[in-house]
Amino acid sequence: MSLEQEMKLAVSGETKLNLAELDWLLAMTSEQHQLQLRTEYFDTPRLKLKQQGIALRLRQVDDQWVQTVKTSGKVQDGLHQREEWEHPVLNGEFDLPLLRQTPLAPIVDDSGSWKQLQRLFYTKFQRDVYLLEAPQDTVIELAYDFGEAGSGEQRAMIHEIELELRHGSLQQLQQVAERLKTELNLSYNNRSKAEIGYQLYQQTLAR
């Protein structure tokens, strides 16, 4: 289990940003790469996991699958702090012994509840990753996500920047977030991708 600490910034509009125009950001960058990600989120039709503050997902990164369990944690002014259990898995199949080491254990051990789990929504997006080095021995992963979430016929745009503290000073993380917010006219984002997906799923039920 790890404590995930990240700032989320919402990008307005449908035009992709060019972060390479920010000289100060590139000066901090020690590594840069791009990924194509698809993530599937699971819950029961009556949202049993959501009601318990738990999110369960499978994410495909190239040929690798990762299962993740997250708690809802705390969110304030764009800063998300939550517990996270993340493990590589084979062939997009859940590893039940590893899930039993998370808050999901009671669901896994309840065969009736486990059989009700189904994919409710997905996200797919291009992620531009910048590994940033900041003062106070701070390393920050900047992930710029551009894509969509979907459930049934419902769709919503995903357009955001996530700044995750790998190690070091939370204050440095907040300073980088504030500079990006100011220079790119962004806004702090308290909504997770899972929340967007759940809203789409509920819209499908209302149709």
Secondary structure, DSSP 8 states (H G I E B T S, - for coil): -EEEEEEEEE--SSS---GGG-HHHHHHEEEEEEEEEEEEEEE-TT-HHHHTTEEEEEEEETTEEEEEEEE--EEETTEEEEEEEEEEESTT---HHHHTTSTTHHHHT-HHHHHH-EEEEEEEEEEEEEEEEETTTEEEEEEEEEEEEEETTEEEEEEEEEEEEEES-HHHHHHHHHHHHHHHT-EE----HHHHHHHHHHHHHH-
